[in-house]
């Protein structure tokens, strides 16, 4: 059985989990790695991030690579296009979600607390998010799905990306641009009712609630300091 090393609040992991749910895959176990955030994890997984797909000991990192692999191994139901042009459209919208929105939001996630906020970083990355939501508004489907009138890999990428925009961006002092983008706003309301997106969003919300509680109690800062010290002692930057 394959195993996906994942975490509730990891948007990249969420992208792959939603794909797994949409395809009805039952022979991939989901597990949070016990060594995550430690030098041992970095030794075993040099990129140091999740998700990682364990294929009988062969470790595959990177959410997009994993998503493409799963599409090849489990082709039904298809989450890519029925023609090369449809597939190109799906991949374009997925990359907007993954790179142009989610990656900027991931880097912004450390700027949610005012005492340690770098306003220059917030202005730069937050501005990119707002700009890219406007771009997405011109490309996204208008029938409740991102592309092709059905659930695709584009939806799997956009769901965690828009979750971060809606739930994390305001904590940096920037209002969510989703309500002002009519097509994105309509899409976001519709995709939340999809069973696979709803399941993934529930996991993301659970992870966010847990993170906020750790921050509230001070446990998160202690955990991060411990991890940074261990990484430094092991020679990892």
C-alpha positions as CSV (number, residue, x, y, z in Angstrom):
1,X,0.0,0.0,0.0
2,X,1.2,3.5,-0.8
3,X,1.4,6.1,1.9
4,X,1.0,9.9,1.6
5,X,2.8,11.9,4.2
6,X,0.5,14.8,4.8
7,X,-0.8,17.3,7.3
8,X,-4.2,18.9,7.7
9,X,-3.0,22.5,7.3
10,X,-0.5,21.8,4.5
11,X,-2.2,23.3,1.4
12,X,0.0,21.3,-0.9
13,X,-1.0,18.1,0.9
14,X,-4.6,19.2,0.7
15,X,-4.4,19.4,-3.0
16,X,-3.3,15.8,-3.3
17,X,-5.8,14.6,-0.7
18,X,-8.7,16.2,-2.7
19,X,-7.5,14.4,-5.8
20,X,-7.4,11.1,-3.9
21,X,-10.9,11.6,-2.6
22,X,-12.2,12.6,-6.0
23,X,-10.8,9.5,-7.6
24,X,-12.1,7.3,-4.8
25,X,-8.6,5.9,-4.2
26,X,-8.6,3.6,-1.2
27,X,-5.2,2.0,-1.2
28,X,-3.2,5.1,-0.2
29,X,-2.8,5.6,3.6
30,X,-2.6,9.2,4.9
31,X,-0.2,9.8,7.7
32,X,1.5,12.8,9.3
33,X,5.3,12.0,9.5
34,X,6.3,11.6,13.2
35,X,9.7,13.3,12.5
36,X,8.3,16.3,10.6
37,X,10.2,19.5,11.5
38,X,13.3,17.5,12.8
39,X,16.7,16.9,11.3
40,X,15.7,13.2,10.8
41,X,12.9,14.3,8.5
42,X,15.3,16.5,6.5
43,X,17.6,13.5,6.2
44,X,14.9,11.2,4.9
45,X,13.2,13.9,2.8
46,X,15.8,16.4,1.6
47,X,13.3,19.0,0.4
48,X,12.0,19.1,3.9
49,X,8.3,19.6,3.0
50,X,5.1,17.6,2.7
51,X,3.4,16.0,0.9
52,X,5.6,13.0,0.1
53,X,4.3,9.9,-1.5
54,X,5.9,6.7,-0.3
55,X,5.7,4.0,-3.0
56,X,7.1,0.9,-1.3
57,X,10.1,2.9,0.0
58,X,10.5,5.1,-3.1
59,X,9.9,8.6,-1.8
60,X,8.2,11.0,-4.3
61,X,8.1,14.7,-3.2
62,X,6.3,17.7,-4.7
63,X,2.5,18.0,-4.9
64,X,2.3,18.6,-8.6
65,X,4.6,15.7,-9.4
66,X,2.5,13.5,-7.1
67,X,-0.7,14.7,-8.7
68,X,0.5,13.9,-12.2
69,X,1.7,10.5,-11.0
70,X,-1.6,9.6,-9.5
71,X,-3.4,10.7,-12.6
72,X,-1.3,8.3,-14.6
73,X,-1.7,5.4,-12.2
74,X,-5.4,6.0,-11.5
75,X,-6.8,7.4,-14.7
76,X,-10.4,7.0,-13.8
77,X,-12.3,9.2,-13.2
78,X,-10.1,11.6,-15.2
79,X,-9.2,14.9,-13.7
80,X,-7.4,16.1,-16.8
81,X,-9.0,17.0,-20.1
82,X,-10.5,14.9,-22.8
83,X,-8.3,16.8,-25.4
84,X,-4.8,18.2,-25.2
85,X,-6.3,21.7,-25.2
86,X,-8.6,21.0,-22.3
87,X,-5.7,19.5,-20.4
88,X,-3.6,22.6,-21.1
89,X,-6.4,24.8,-19.7
90,X,-6.7,22.7,-16.6
91,X,-3.0,22.8,-16.0
92,X,-2.9,26.6,-16.5
93,X,-5.6,27.3,-13.9
94,X,-4.0,24.7,-11.5
95,X,-0.6,26.5,-11.8
96,X,-2.3,29.9,-11.1
97,X,-3.7,28.3,-7.9
98,X,-0.5,26.5,-7.0
99,X,2.2,29.0,-7.9
100,X,0.7,32.4,-8.3
101,X,-1.7,32.2,-5.3
102,X,-0.8,29.3,-3.0
103,X,2.9,29.8,-3.0
104,X,2.6,33.5,-2.2
105,X,0.1,32.7,0.6
106,X,2.4,30.0,2.0
107,X,5.2,32.6,2.3
108,X,2.8,35.1,3.8
109,X,1.6,32.7,6.5
110,X,4.5,33.8,8.8
111,X,3.3,37.4,8.6
112,X,0.0,37.0,10.5
113,X,1.2,38.3,13.8
114,X,1.6,42.1,14.1
115,X,4.6,42.2,16.5
116,X,6.8,40.2,14.1
117,X,5.3,41.3,10.8
118,X,7.4,42.7,8.0
119,X,5.2,45.1,6.2
120,X,7.4,45.1,3.1
121,X,6.9,41.4,2.7
122,X,3.2,41.7,3.2
123,X,2.9,44.5,0.7
124,X,4.9,42.6,-1.9
125,X,3.3,39.1,-1.6
126,X,-0.1,40.3,-0.6
127,X,-0.1,42.5,-3.7
128,X,0.7,39.6,-5.9
129,X,-2.2,37.6,-4.4
130,X,-4.7,40.4,-5.1
131,X,-3.3,40.8,-8.6
132,X,-3.5,37.1,-9.3
133,X,-7.0,36.7,-8.0
134,X,-8.0,39.3,-10.6
135,X,-6.2,37.3,-13.3
136,X,-8.0,34.1,-12.2
137,X,-11.3,35.9,-12.4
138,X,-10.8,36.2,-16.2
139,X,-9.9,32.5,-16.6
140,X,-12.1,30.6,-14.2
141,X,-15.2,28.6,-15.3
142,X,-18.6,30.1,-14.6
143,X,-20.5,26.8,-14.1
144,X,-19.3,25.9,-10.6
145,X,-16.1,24.3,-11.6
146,X,-12.7,25.7,-12.5
147,X,-12.6,24.2,-16.0
148,X,-14.5,21.9,-18.4
149,X,-17.7,21.9,-16.4
150,X,-16.6,19.1,-14.0
151,X,-14.1,18.5,-11.2
152,X,-10.5,18.6,-12.4
153,X,-7.0,18.9,-11.0
154,X,-7.5,22.7,-11.3
155,X,-10.2,22.5,-8.6
156,X,-7.8,20.4,-6.4
157,X,-5.2,23.2,-6.6
158,X,-7.6,26.1,-6.2
159,X,-9.5,24.8,-3.2
160,X,-6.6,25.0,-0.7
161,X,-5.3,28.2,-2.4
162,X,-8.6,30.1,-2.0
163,X,-8.9,28.7,1.6
164,X,-5.7,30.5,2.5
165,X,-6.8,33.7,0.8
166,X,-10.1,33.7,2.7
167,X,-8.8,32.6,6.1
168,X,-5.2,33.6,6.3
169,X,-4.7,36.8,4.2
170,X,-6.9,39.0,6.4
171,X,-4.7,38.2,9.3
172,X,-1.9,40.0,7.5
173,X,-3.9,43.2,7.3
174,X,-5.1,42.7,3.7
175,X,-8.7,42.1,3.0
176,X,-9.6,39.0,1.0
177,X,-9.9,40.0,-2.7
178,X,-12.3,37.1,-3.4
179,X,-15.6,39.0,-2.8
180,X,-14.6,41.7,-5.3
181,X,-13.9,39.2,-8.0
182,X,-17.3,38.2,-9.2
183,X,-16.4,35.0,-11.1
184,X,-14.0,33.8,-8.4
185,X,-16.5,34.5,-5.7
186,X,-19.3,32.6,-7.4
187,X,-16.9,29.7,-8.1
188,X,-15.7,29.7,-4.4
189,X,-19.3,29.5,-3.2
190,X,-20.1,26.6,-5.6
191,X,-17.0,24.5,-5.0
192,X,-17.5,24.5,-1.3
193,X,-20.6,22.4,-1.8
194,X,-18.7,19.7,-3.7
195,X,-18.3,16.7,-1.4
196,X,-14.6,16.3,-2.1
197,X,-13.8,19.9,-1.7
198,X,-15.9,20.1,1.5
199,X,-14.0,17.2,3.0
200,X,-10.7,18.8,2.2
201,X,-11.8,22.2,3.5
202,X,-12.9,20.6,6.8
203,X,-9.4,19.1,7.2
204,X,-7.8,22.5,6.5
205,X,-10.1,24.3,9.0
206,X,-9.3,21.6,11.6
207,X,-5.6,22.2,11.0
208,X,-6.0,26.0,11.2
209,X,-7.9,25.7,14.5
210,X,-5.2,23.5,15.9
211,X,-2.5,26.0,14.8
212,X,-4.3,28.9,16.3
213,X,-4.7,27.1,19.6
214,X,-0.9,26.3,19.6
215,X,-0.2,30.0,18.9
216,X,-2.6,31.1,21.6
217,X,-1.0,29.0,24.3
218,X,2.6,29.8,23.2
219,X,3.3,26.1,22.3
220,X,3.8,27.0,18.7
221,X,6.7,29.4,19.3
222,X,8.4,26.8,21.6
223,X,8.0,24.1,19.0
224,X,9.4,26.3,16.3
225,X,12.4,27.4,18.4
226,X,13.1,23.8,19.3
227,X,13.0,22.7,15.7
228,X,15.2,25.6,14.6
229,X,17.8,24.8,17.2
230,X,17.8,21.1,16.2
231,X,18.2,22.0,12.6
232,X,21.0,24.4,13.3
233,X,22.8,21.8,15.5
234,X,22.5,19.3,12.6
235,X,23.9,21.8,10.1
236,X,20.6,22.4,8.2
237,X,19.8,25.9,7.2
